[in-house]
Amino acid sequence: MAYDNTNTGILSRNTKRRSEKSSEFSGNINVEGVEYWLDAWVKERKADGSKFFSLALKRKDGQQAKSNAPLSEQLSDEIPF
């Protein structure tokens, strides 16, 4: 039986950073059967100094994602109800 990697991924430290803007972590992720490149940066909140990951996805097949905004900008802390 083959391993099913649907809705899983990996992320590891990016040892090939070319500049300070390059992602600190990189990897790949499968979301509902679609393969993506995954990049992450460690950011710090101005309000309290707590750290978080800012994420970006790019489809491996080159097709446009529904939004070009980084995932961290697509997500909201607001509860929709």
Sequence and secondary structure as in RCSB ss.txt:
>XXXX:A:sequence
MAYDNTNTGILSRNTKRRSEKSSEFSGNINVEGVEYWLDAWVKERKADGSKFFSLALKRKDGQQAKSNAPLSEQL
SDEIPF
>XXXX:A:secstr
     TT EEEEE TT  STTS SEEEEEEETTEEEEEEEEEEE TTT  EEEEEEEEETT    S  S HHHH 
 SS   
